[in-house]
Amino acid sequence: MRNEFKYLVPNEHLNDLRKSILSFVKEDPHSPEFTWHRQYIVRSIYFDNTNFDYYWEKRHGIKTRKKIRVRGYNYLKDVPDSNPPVFLEVKRKEIDFISKNRSRVKFQDLAMLLKTGDIEKYVLDGRDEKVHAEASRFLYHYKAKNLRPVVLVVYEREAFFSKFDPHFRLSIDKHIRSMLFPGIDQLFCNEGLESSIFKDFVLELKFTGAFPAWMSDILFRYKLRRQAVSKYKISLDRHQIYKTKDRLKVYSMENLL
């Protein structure tokens, strides 16, 4: 398990903060070379049930909780057959520690996987014992809680690793936007997205060892305090899901699969 610390940072500090860290970090080698600051797009469809249990667990400050999501990256047009692999993820958090189960499926097979649960047929390397177990965790939660796609969250990410500790990862997540009740086929949608955070970006730090002194100095310089930042919760708050009285749309989410 890894530590995960998050901070909301005013947008006007972005350029200065980026300059402050560059002496201590190197860019994620998986980041695209020919984009602005080697940023890439992260896309996640989060799942919940009709009672929004995962959302309310976050709002109530439950210390041990999970998120069930499907994640993709960048644009469909970047892939010749418009059929990139996407990731089934179960992310668990216990206080400040996170762990994740992850498996891959082709985007165009995602709906059939959710419908049939056939891991060996649709999950990439699904016959591998470990991969099968990872995908099974996702499908267990999906079926057991009768989960449905609740919100699509999209943002640009700049990712870095410490030059001195390969287990220390820093990411800058910007222009966070979302769409309520997406269909599974809308993971790569670019229309109908609304800003979820207007004046800030999210700084995420993930690490397994000691917290580096240079990062502590930067946090002090910008007067940043660790916060319980959840893009999932923030996006649902933006759409005022907590005020929803008419649940008919929520209960008809079967039509989105």
N, C-alpha and C positions, 0 to 999 in steps of 0.2 A: 504494500500500500504506500501511497505517496501523500505528502502534505500538499494542500492546495490553498493558497492565499489569493484573495481578490481585492481589487481597489477600483473605485470610480474616480476617474481623473478628468478634470475640465479639459475640453478640447483645445483650449489655447495653450496648454502645456505640452501638446503632442510633440512638436518639433524639438523643443528644448529637452524633453525627457528622452527622446530618441537619441539625441546627441550625447546625453549623459551616460547612456548605457553602452554606446558603441565601442568604448575602450575595453569593455569587460566581456562582451558577447560576440558570437559569430552567428551568421544567419543559418537557419535550419536548412540543411543541404537539400531537403525535399521541396523547398519553396521554389516556385518558378523564377527563372533568371530574368525574364524580359517583362516584368510588371513593375509598377510603381512600388519601390521599396520591397520588391519581391513578395508582395502581398498576394494572398489567394482568398477565394471565397469559401466560406463554410456554410453549409446548408443542413438544417436539422428539422425533421418532423418529430415532434414530441407526442407521446401517447399518454392518455389518461382514461379513466372510466367516466361514466356519466355523473358520478358524485365529485369528480375532480379530486380524488384522494391525494395524489402526489402534489398537486397544487396546494391543498390545504395543509398538508404536512409541512411544506416549506413555510407557509404563512404563520403557522403555529409554532415554528421553531423546533420541530422534532429533530433530534440529533442524529438518528440513524434513518436514512431514507434512500430512495433510489429514483432514477430517471430511466425511462424506456424511450429510446429514440432510434430513428434511421438517419444516417448522416451521409451526405454526398459533398462533392467539392467542385467548384468552378462552374463551367457551362457545358451543356450537352454538345454544343457546336465544337467544343474542344476535342471531342471523341469522334473518330471517323464514322462509327456505326450508331452514334447517339445512344450507346448502351454501356455506360461505364459501370464498374463495380461500385456498390454502395454498401454501407456498413450497418449491421444490426448491433446496437449497443445497449448494454445494461450497465449504467454507471451507479455505483453505490458510494455513499458518503457516510462516514462515522466521525462526527465532530469535524476535525480538520483534515481527516485522511480520506483518500479516494481510492477506488479500484474500479476496473472496467473489464467486462467481457465483450469480446468483439468478434464478429464473423462477417464474411462478405457474400453478397449475392448480386448478380447482374440486375441493373435497374429494371429492365423489361420483364424480369422474372419475379420481382418483388411481390406483386399482387397475388400471383399464383402460390408463392411460398406461404403468404399469410392465409390464403384460403385453404390450402391443402396440408400445410405443415410438413411437406415432403423435403426434408433436409438433404437427403442423399441426391435427390434429383436437381434441386434448385440452388443450394448453398455451394459456393465454390470450395472445392476440396472437402465436401461434406461427408465423405467416407472416412476421413481422418478422425480418429477418436477425439482428439482435443478440439478440433473445429466443430465436430458434431455436438460436443458438450457445450461449447460456447453458444452455438445457435439454439440449442435446446433450452438454455436459460431464457433467452429472449422470447421464444415461442411459449414457454411455460407461463411467463408473466402476461403475455399477450392474450392467451386463451383463458387463464385462470381468473383474470380480472375483467375480461371482456373489454379490452382496451380499444380505443379508437383514436385516429389522428386528431389532435386538438389544436396545435398551432405549428406553423412553419416559421422558423427563425433563421435569418440570413445576415451575415456580416462579413467584412473584410478582416483578415488576420495577418499580422506580421509576427513571425515566430523566430525565436533566437535560443541558442544554448550558451551557457557560460563557457568561456575559454579555459576556465580552471576546474570546472566540475561538470562533466557531461550529463549528470543527473539533474542539473538545475536548468529548468526551461522557463523562458519568459515569453509571453505573447501579448500583443496589443490588438484588441478587438474593437473595430470601429464601424460606424454607420450601421448600427444594429436595427433591423427592421423585421416585421413579422406580418403574418396573415392568419386569421382565425379559421379553423375548420378546413384545412386543405385536404384535397384528395391525395391518395398515395402517388398518383401520377404527376402531382404538382411540386415534387421535391425540387425540381430545377426551374420552377416558375420565377419570373422576374417582374410580373405585373401584379398590381393589387397589394403590394407590400407597403406597410405604414411604419414610420419611425417609432421605435420603442424607447429609445433614449436620445434626447435631443442635444444636451449640452456637454455630455461626457463620453469618454470611451472607457473600456474595461481593461485593466491591467491584471493579468493572471500570472501567478508564480507557482510552479510545480517543482518539488524537490524531495529527495529522500535523505539527504545528509544534513549537515549544519547549514543554517541560514547565512549567506555570505555577508561580510561586513560592508562591502561596497554597495550592496543593494540596500542595506539598512541606512547607509548615508544618503542614498538617493531618495528613499522614502521620507527621511527626515527633511531633506532639502525642499521637497515639494509638499510637505505637511500632509502626507497621505496616511490614512488610517484604514486598516483592514476592515472589510465589510462583508456581510453575507449577501453577495451579489449572485442572483440567479437570472440568467437571460430568459429562462422559461417563465418564471414568476413575473418578471418585469414586463414581458410581452403580454401575458394574460392580464396583468393589471392595466396595461395600456389600453386593452380592449374592454376593460371594466367587466371581466367575466364574473367577478364577485358580486356584481349588481344584477346579473342576469336573472330575471324572474320567469321569462318565457323559456322553458327548457325544451320545447318541441324540437328546436334545431339540434340541440345536443343529443336528444334521444333518437334522432333520425340520422345519426352519423353513419349508420350502416350503408347508406346510399353513397358514401364517399369511397368505399372500398371497391 
